[in-house]
C-alpha cells in the first residue's frame, strides 16, 4: 500500500467567525512525490458523473446514487492512475478537499489493518461531494463508506458549508473520527494525525459507532484522562519533528504569535484547534500555504547556516501541484456564495484566482492542461515562473510582490463589480462564466508579464556574460 500514499500536502481550516468577511474557508496545498504533475480545473455535470464507479488503483467497485449534483474538481491531466479530483464545491455550496495524508501507528493497524481493495485519495471526492447537502452530511456519507468499504491509506478530509467546517480523519482500515471546527477558530493540519482532545458526547464530534469501545476494549489510550486521538492513533516520530510539526508551528506563529512563542518547531503537542489574534484573510491563507519559514533561520532562501536552512520541510515546495481555498460566503446571494480560489505549481511565484463555482464550464487556460509543456496554460506558466524564481529568490522577490499586489487587486475588483449586480436567486451562470473568463485573462496576462520581467532582468545576471568593461 505504501506506494499509493502521497505523504504530502498542508491544510488550513477557518471558521466563519475567524475570517475577515464571515465566510468559511478550507484550503490545502495538493502536493505529490514528483515536482511536476499537471492539473486542471473543471466542472463535472450530473450527466458526466459515473453511476457505477471503479477505482484504478484498488479496483474497488460500487454503484452510486442516480441524483448527483454538479460540482467543480481539480483532476490530474494524466488519468493513468485515476482522476484524483482533489477539491471542489457542489451546486449546494458544499465544499470538500481530499486528502491530507496523515500518520498512524502499528497498534492500530494490528487491530484494524488497511483494506487493499478499499478507498483512497483517488476516489473520495467523486464518491462523496456530488451527493451531500451540508458539511455534516459529507462527514456522515464518507464515514458510512469507510465503515463499509474501508481504506488502504490514512487520510484527513475537510468539508464546509456556509455555517460549518468539519475535519475527518481515517483510523486504520475502517474507523474514523471527525470534529466540527469552532466558528472562531482555525486549524493548521500537516501530514500527521491532527485531532487531539476528542469528546465522544459532543454534538460537534462524530465517529465510527464503535470507536470508543475500540479504544477502551483494546487498551489503546496512553493518557490517564480524556481521549487524545493524536496520542491514541497517531505518531510522535522523529520524522514528525522535521517534516510535519514545523509547518503547524509556522502557521500558528503567523496567526497567533503570542501563543506560538512558547513552542519549538518540532513540538509534538501543538494544539489542533487554534485561535488567531485577528480575523483571517484570503491573503493570510495563501501566504502560509506558500511559506518557507520566512524571517527565521530555517528559510531555505535565507542566510542561516546550511544545516538550519535544510532542517525542516517547508510548506511552499517544488512539489505543490495546486493550492485551493474553498470559500463559502454569507454576505451575498447563494448563487454567488461559492468561490474556488486556485493556483498551480510551486506557490512561491503565483497568485490564487477567485473563480465563481456556480458555472457550467471553466476557462480554457485552467481547464486544458496536458503532459506537454505549454506556457499559454496556467499550470505550465506557473511552473516556469517558479522555476526561474528559485534560481535567485531575493533578486526576483520584489517583482513577485508587485505582481501579487496588482493581480490580487484586479481579482478583488472583478468580484466587487459582479457581486454588486447580483440580487436574489436569478440564473447567473452565464454572468459568472464571463466573470471567470475575465479573471483567467487577468491571471494569464499578469503571470506572463511577471515572467517576462524576470527573464529580462535575470538575463543581465547570467554567468555567461562578457564585455570590454568587465
C-alpha positions as CSV (number, residue, x, y, z in Angstrom):
1,X,0.0,0.0,0.0
2,X,2.8,2.4,0.7
3,X,3.4,3.3,-2.9
4,X,-0.1,4.8,-3.1
5,X,0.4,7.2,-0.3
6,X,1.5,10.7,-1.3
7,X,2.8,11.8,2.2
8,X,2.4,15.5,1.3
9,X,0.0,18.4,1.5
10,X,-0.8,21.1,4.1
11,X,-4.4,22.0,5.1
12,X,-5.8,25.2,6.7
13,X,-9.4,25.4,8.0
14,X,-11.0,28.7,9.1
15,X,-14.4,29.1,10.9
16,X,-16.9,31.8,9.8
17,X,-16.3,34.0,12.8
18,X,-12.5,33.7,12.4
19,X,-12.5,35.0,8.9
20,X,-12.5,38.7,7.8
21,X,-15.8,38.6,5.9
22,X,-17.7,35.9,7.8
23,X,-17.1,33.2,5.2
24,X,-16.0,29.6,5.9
25,X,-12.7,28.5,4.3
26,X,-11.0,25.2,3.8
27,X,-7.7,25.3,2.0
28,X,-5.0,22.8,1.0
29,X,-1.7,22.5,-0.9
30,X,-2.2,19.4,-3.1
31,X,1.4,18.1,-3.1
32,X,2.9,15.0,-4.6
33,X,6.1,13.0,-4.7
34,X,7.2,14.4,-8.0
35,X,7.8,18.1,-8.8
36,X,5.5,18.3,-11.9
37,X,2.1,16.7,-12.2
38,X,-0.2,18.9,-14.5
39,X,-3.6,19.8,-13.0
40,X,-6.8,21.1,-14.5
41,X,-9.9,22.9,-13.1
42,X,-13.2,21.6,-14.5
43,X,-16.9,21.3,-13.9
44,X,-18.4,17.9,-13.6
45,X,-22.1,17.8,-14.6
46,X,-24.6,15.2,-13.4
47,X,-24.6,13.5,-16.8
48,X,-20.9,13.0,-16.6
49,X,-20.8,11.6,-13.1
50,X,-20.5,7.8,-13.1
51,X,-23.3,5.6,-11.9
52,X,-21.0,2.7,-11.4
53,X,-17.6,3.5,-10.1
54,X,-14.4,1.6,-10.4
55,X,-11.2,2.7,-8.8
56,X,-8.0,2.5,-10.9
57,X,-5.5,1.8,-8.0
58,X,-7.5,-0.5,-5.8
59,X,-10.1,-2.0,-8.1
60,X,-12.9,-1.0,-5.8
61,X,-16.3,-1.1,-7.5
62,X,-19.6,0.3,-6.2
63,X,-22.9,1.7,-7.5
64,X,-23.5,5.4,-6.9
65,X,-26.8,7.2,-6.4
66,X,-28.7,8.4,-9.5
67,X,-29.1,12.0,-8.4
68,X,-25.7,13.6,-8.3
69,X,-25.1,17.4,-8.0
70,X,-22.9,19.4,-10.3
71,X,-19.5,20.1,-8.8
72,X,-16.1,21.6,-9.5
73,X,-13.0,19.5,-9.5
74,X,-9.2,19.8,-9.9
75,X,-8.3,16.5,-11.6
76,X,-4.9,15.3,-12.8
77,X,-4.2,16.0,-16.5
78,X,-2.9,12.4,-16.9
79,X,-5.5,10.0,-15.8
80,X,-3.5,6.8,-15.9
81,X,-3.7,6.4,-12.1
82,X,-7.2,7.7,-11.8
83,X,-8.9,11.1,-11.7
84,X,-7.7,12.4,-8.3
85,X,-10.3,15.3,-8.1
86,X,-8.6,16.9,-5.1
87,X,-11.2,19.5,-4.2
88,X,-14.4,21.2,-5.3
89,X,-17.7,22.9,-4.5
90,X,-21.0,21.4,-5.4
91,X,-24.2,23.3,-6.6
92,X,-25.5,23.4,-3.0
93,X,-22.3,25.4,-2.0
94,X,-20.9,22.5,0.0
95,X,-17.1,22.0,-0.3
96,X,-14.7,19.1,0.1
97,X,-10.9,18.8,0.0
98,X,-9.4,15.3,-0.1
99,X,-6.9,14.5,1.1
100,X,-4.3,15.3,3.7
101,X,-2.1,12.2,4.1
102,X,-1.8,11.6,7.8
103,X,0.0,9.1,10.1
104,X,-0.9,6.1,12.2
105,X,0.8,3.5,14.4
106,X,1.3,-0.3,14.4
107,X,-1.0,-0.8,17.4
108,X,-4.0,0.5,15.4
109,X,-3.0,-1.3,12.2
110,X,-2.6,-4.6,14.1
111,X,-6.2,-4.4,15.1
112,X,-7.8,-2.8,12.0
113,X,-5.4,-3.2,9.0
114,X,-5.8,-1.3,5.8
115,X,-8.1,-2.7,3.1
116,X,-6.2,-3.4,-0.1
117,X,-9.4,-3.1,-2.2
118,X,-10.7,-0.2,-0.3
119,X,-11.0,3.6,-1.0
120,X,-8.2,6.1,-1.2
121,X,-7.4,9.7,-2.2
122,X,-8.0,8.9,-5.8
123,X,-11.7,8.2,-5.1
124,X,-13.1,10.2,-2.3
125,X,-14.3,13.5,-3.9
126,X,-16.1,11.6,-6.7
127,X,-17.8,9.3,-4.2
128,X,-19.0,12.0,-1.7
129,X,-19.1,15.6,-3.0
130,X,-21.9,15.2,-5.6
131,X,-24.3,13.6,-3.0
132,X,-24.2,16.0,0.0
133,X,-26.3,19.0,1.1
134,X,-24.1,20.1,4.0
135,X,-20.7,19.6,5.5
136,X,-22.1,17.4,8.2
137,X,-23.7,15.2,5.6
138,X,-20.3,14.9,3.9
139,X,-18.8,13.5,7.1
140,X,-21.7,11.1,7.6
141,X,-21.6,9.8,4.0
142,X,-17.8,9.4,4.0
143,X,-18.0,7.7,7.4
144,X,-20.5,5.2,6.1
145,X,-18.4,4.4,3.1
146,X,-15.3,3.9,5.2
147,X,-17.1,1.6,7.5
148,X,-18.5,-0.5,4.6
149,X,-15.6,-0.5,2.1
150,X,-12.5,0.5,4.2
151,X,-9.4,2.4,3.1
152,X,-5.9,1.5,2.1
153,X,-4.3,4.6,3.5
154,X,-4.6,7.2,6.3
155,X,-6.2,10.5,5.3
156,X,-7.6,13.7,6.6
157,X,-10.6,15.2,4.7
158,X,-12.2,18.7,5.0
159,X,-15.8,19.7,4.4
160,X,-17.6,23.1,4.8
161,X,-20.8,24.9,4.0
162,X,-21.7,28.5,4.8
163,X,-22.1,27.7,8.5
164,X,-19.8,24.8,9.5
165,X,-16.3,23.5,8.9
166,X,-15.6,19.8,9.6
167,X,-12.4,17.7,9.6
168,X,-12.5,13.9,9.4
169,X,-9.5,11.6,9.9
170,X,-9.4,8.0,9.0
171,X,-8.3,5.5,11.6
172,X,-6.9,2.1,10.5
173,X,-8.8,0.4,7.7
174,X,-12.4,1.1,8.8
175,X,-12.6,3.5,11.6
176,X,-12.8,7.3,11.6
177,X,-13.4,10.4,13.7
178,X,-14.5,14.0,12.8
179,X,-14.7,17.3,14.6
180,X,-16.6,20.5,13.8
181,X,-14.1,23.3,13.9
182,X,-15.4,26.1,16.3
183,X,-16.6,29.1,14.4
184,X,-14.0,31.4,15.9
185,X,-11.1,29.0,15.4
186,X,-8.6,27.9,12.7
187,X,-6.6,24.7,12.1
188,X,-3.2,24.1,10.5
189,X,-3.0,20.4,9.6
190,X,0.2,18.8,8.2
191,X,0.8,15.1,7.3
192,X,0.1,13.7,10.8
193,X,-2.8,12.6,12.8
194,X,-4.1,16.0,13.9
195,X,-7.2,15.7,16.1
196,X,-6.1,15.9,19.8
197,X,-8.8,16.2,22.5
198,X,-12.0,14.4,21.5
199,X,-15.3,14.5,23.3
200,X,-17.5,11.5,22.3
201,X,-20.5,13.1,23.9
202,X,-20.3,16.4,22.0
203,X,-22.7,17.1,19.1
204,X,-19.7,18.6,17.4
205,X,-17.9,15.3,17.3
206,X,-18.8,12.3,15.1
207,X,-17.0,8.9,14.9
208,X,-17.4,5.3,14.0
209,X,-20.1,3.8,16.1
210,X,-17.7,1.5,18.0
211,X,-14.7,3.9,18.2
212,X,-14.8,4.4,22.0
213,X,-15.2,0.7,22.6
214,X,-12.4,0.0,20.1
215,X,-10.1,2.3,22.2
216,X,-11.2,1.0,25.6
217,X,-11.5,-2.7,24.7
218,X,-8.1,-2.8,23.2
219,X,-6.4,-0.6,25.8
220,X,-5.1,1.9,23.3
221,X,-5.3,5.1,25.3
222,X,-1.9,6.1,26.8
223,X,-3.3,9.1,28.7
224,X,-4.7,9.0,32.3
225,X,-7.6,11.3,31.4
226,X,-9.6,12.0,28.3
227,X,-9.2,10.9,24.8
228,X,-6.4,12.5,22.7
229,X,-6.8,10.9,19.3
230,X,-3.3,12.0,18.2
231,X,-1.8,10.2,21.1
232,X,-4.0,7.1,20.6
233,X,-4.0,6.7,16.8
234,X,-1.2,8.9,15.5
235,X,2.6,9.0,15.6
236,X,5.1,11.0,17.5
237,X,8.2,10.2,15.4
238,X,11.4,12.0,14.6
239,X,10.0,12.5,11.1
240,X,7.1,14.4,12.6
241,X,9.6,16.8,14.3
242,X,11.2,17.7,11.0
243,X,8.6,17.1,8.3
244,X,5.2,17.9,9.9
245,X,5.2,19.8,13.2
246,X,7.3,22.8,11.9
247,X,4.6,23.6,9.4
248,X,2.0,23.8,12.1
249,X,4.4,25.8,14.2
250,X,5.0,28.4,11.4
251,X,1.3,28.7,10.6
252,X,0.4,29.3,14.3
253,X,3.4,31.7,14.5
254,X,1.8,33.8,11.8
255,X,-1.8,33.7,13.1
256,X,-1.2,33.6,16.8
257,X,2.3,34.8,17.6
258,X,1.6,35.5,21.3
259,X,0.8,31.8,21.9
260,X,3.3,30.3,19.5
261,X,6.4,31.9,21.2
262,X,6.3,29.2,23.9
263,X,6.7,26.4,21.3
264,X,9.6,25.0,19.4
265,X,9.2,24.0,15.7
266,X,9.4,20.2,16.4
267,X,6.8,20.3,19.3
268,X,4.7,17.2,19.2
269,X,1.7,18.6,21.1
270,X,1.0,21.8,19.2
271,X,-2.8,22.3,19.6
272,X,-5.2,21.2,16.8
273,X,-7.7,23.9,17.4
274,X,-6.1,27.4,17.5
275,X,-7.4,31.0,17.8
276,X,-5.9,33.9,15.8
277,X,-5.2,37.3,17.2
278,X,-7.0,38.9,14.3
279,X,-9.5,38.0,11.6
280,X,-8.0,35.8,8.9
281,X,-8.0,36.9,5.2
282,X,-7.7,35.0,2.0
283,X,-4.2,36.6,1.6
284,X,-3.2,35.2,5.0
285,X,-4.2,31.7,4.0
286,X,-2.2,31.9,0.7
287,X,0.8,33.4,2.5
288,X,1.0,30.4,4.9
289,X,0.5,27.8,2.2
290,X,3.3,29.5,0.2
291,X,5.6,30.0,3.1
292,X,9.1,28.6,3.6
293,X,9.8,29.8,7.1
294,X,10.4,33.4,6.1
295,X,12.2,35.6,8.7
296,X,13.6,32.5,10.5
297,X,16.9,30.8,10.3
298,X,15.1,27.8,8.7
299,X,14.3,29.6,5.4
300,X,15.8,27.7,2.5
301,X,16.2,31.0,0.7
302,X,17.6,32.7,3.8
303,X,21.1,33.3,5.1
304,X,21.2,31.0,8.1
305,X,23.6,28.1,8.4
306,X,23.2,25.5,5.7
307,X,22.2,22.9,8.3
308,X,19.3,25.1,9.6
309,X,18.1,26.0,6.1
310,X,17.7,22.4,5.2
311,X,16.4,21.2,8.6
312,X,12.7,21.3,8.0
313,X,10.3,20.6,5.2
314,X,8.8,24.0,4.0
315,X,5.1,24.5,3.3
316,X,5.6,26.0,-0.1
317,X,7.7,23.5,-2.0
318,X,8.5,22.4,-5.5
319,X,6.0,19.6,-5.2
320,X,3.0,21.9,-4.8
321,X,0.7,20.9,-7.7
322,X,-2.1,23.2,-6.8
323,X,-3.3,25.3,-3.9
324,X,-7.0,25.8,-3.4
325,X,-9.1,27.8,-1.0
326,X,-12.7,26.8,-0.9
327,X,-14.7,29.8,0.3
328,X,-18.4,29.9,1.1
329,X,-19.6,33.4,1.7
330,X,-22.5,34.6,3.9
331,X,-22.9,38.2,2.8
332,X,-24.0,37.5,-0.7
333,X,-26.8,35.6,-2.5
334,X,-26.4,31.8,-2.6
335,X,-26.0,31.9,-6.3
336,X,-22.6,33.6,-5.9
337,X,-21.6,32.3,-2.5
338,X,-19.2,29.6,-3.6
339,X,-15.7,30.7,-4.7
340,X,-12.8,28.4,-5.5
341,X,-9.5,30.2,-5.3
342,X,-6.9,28.3,-7.3
343,X,-3.2,28.5,-8.2
344,X,-1.0,25.9,-9.9
345,X,2.6,24.8,-9.4
346,X,5.1,25.8,-6.6
347,X,3.4,28.5,-4.6
348,X,6.3,31.0,-4.3
349,X,5.6,32.8,-7.6
350,X,1.9,32.6,-8.3
351,X,-1.4,34.1,-7.1
352,X,-4.7,32.4,-6.3
353,X,-7.6,33.3,-8.6
354,X,-11.2,33.5,-7.2
355,X,-13.4,31.6,-9.6
356,X,-17.1,31.5,-9.1
357,X,-18.3,27.9,-8.9
358,X,-21.9,28.3,-10.0
359,X,-20.9,27.8,-13.6
360,X,-21.2,25.2,-16.4
361,X,-17.6,25.4,-17.6
362,X,-14.2,26.8,-16.7
363,X,-11.6,29.0,-18.6
364,X,-9.6,27.0,-21.1
365,X,-6.2,28.1,-19.8
366,X,-7.2,26.4,-16.4
367,X,-9.1,23.5,-17.9
368,X,-7.0,22.1,-20.6
369,X,-3.5,21.2,-19.3
370,X,-1.8,18.2,-20.7
371,X,1.6,16.5,-20.1
372,X,3.0,18.6,-23.0
373,X,4.7,21.8,-21.9
374,X,2.6,24.8,-22.9
375,X,3.3,28.3,-21.5
376,X,-0.1,29.5,-22.6
377,X,-1.6,27.1,-20.0
378,X,-1.7,28.4,-16.4
379,X,-0.2,25.2,-14.9
380,X,2.9,25.3,-17.1
381,X,3.2,29.1,-16.9
382,X,3.2,29.0,-13.1
383,X,5.6,26.1,-13.0
384,X,8.0,28.0,-15.3
385,X,7.8,31.2,-13.2
386,X,8.5,29.3,-10.0
387,X,11.5,27.5,-11.5
388,X,13.1,30.8,-12.7
389,X,12.3,32.5,-9.3
390,X,14.0,29.7,-7.5
391,X,17.4,30.5,-9.2
392,X,17.7,33.8,-7.3
393,X,14.8,34.3,-4.9
394,X,16.0,37.6,-3.4
395,X,16.5,39.2,-6.7
396,X,13.1,38.3,-8.1
397,X,11.1,38.7,-4.8
398,X,10.2,42.4,-5.3
399,X,8.9,41.7,-8.8
400,X,6.8,38.8,-7.4
401,X,5.4,41.1,-4.6
402,X,4.5,43.9,-7.0
403,X,2.8,41.3,-9.4
404,X,0.9,39.8,-6.4
405,X,-0.4,43.2,-5.3
406,X,-1.5,44.2,-8.8
407,X,-3.1,40.8,-9.7
408,X,-4.9,40.3,-6.4
409,X,-6.3,43.9,-6.5
410,X,-7.6,43.2,-10.0
411,X,-9.3,40.0,-8.9
412,X,-11.0,41.7,-6.0
413,X,-12.2,44.5,-8.3
414,X,-13.9,41.9,-10.6
415,X,-15.6,40.3,-7.6
416,X,-16.8,43.6,-6.2
417,X,-18.2,44.5,-9.6
418,X,-20.0,41.2,-10.2
419,X,-21.3,40.9,-6.6
420,X,-22.9,44.3,-6.8
421,X,-25.2,43.5,-9.7
422,X,-26.4,40.1,-8.5
423,X,-29.6,40.1,-6.4
424,X,-31.9,37.2,-5.4
425,X,-31.7,33.8,-6.9
426,X,-31.8,34.5,-10.6
427,X,-29.8,32.3,-13.0
428,X,-26.4,33.9,-13.2
429,X,-24.3,31.0,-14.6
430,X,-23.7,33.0,-17.8
431,X,-22.7,36.1,-15.9
432,X,-20.3,34.1,-13.7
433,X,-18.8,32.3,-16.6
434,X,-17.9,35.6,-18.2
435,X,-16.5,36.9,-14.9
436,X,-14.3,33.8,-14.6
437,X,-13.1,34.3,-18.2
438,X,-12.1,37.9,-17.2
439,X,-10.3,36.6,-14.1
440,X,-8.4,34.0,-16.1
441,X,-7.4,36.5,-18.7
442,X,-6.1,38.8,-16.0
443,X,-4.2,36.0,-14.3
444,X,-2.6,34.7,-17.5
445,X,-1.6,38.3,-18.6
446,X,-0.2,39.2,-15.2
447,X,1.7,36.0,-14.8
448,X,3.1,36.3,-18.3
449,X,4.2,39.9,-17.6
450,X,5.9,38.7,-14.4
451,X,7.8,36.0,-16.2
452,X,8.8,38.5,-18.9
453,X,10.2,40.9,-16.4
454,X,12.1,38.1,-14.7
455,X,13.6,36.9,-18.0
456,X,14.7,40.5,-19.0
457,X,16.3,41.4,-15.7
458,X,17.7,37.9,-15.0
459,X,19.5,37.7,-18.3
460,X,21.7,40.6,-17.1
461,X,23.0,38.4,-14.3
462,X,23.8,35.3,-16.3
463,X,27.2,33.7,-15.6
464,X,27.9,33.6,-19.4
465,X,28.5,37.3,-19.9
466,X,31.4,39.3,-21.1
467,X,32.0,42.9,-22.2
468,X,35.1,45.1,-22.7
469,X,34.1,46.9,-19.5
470,X,34.3,43.8,-17.3
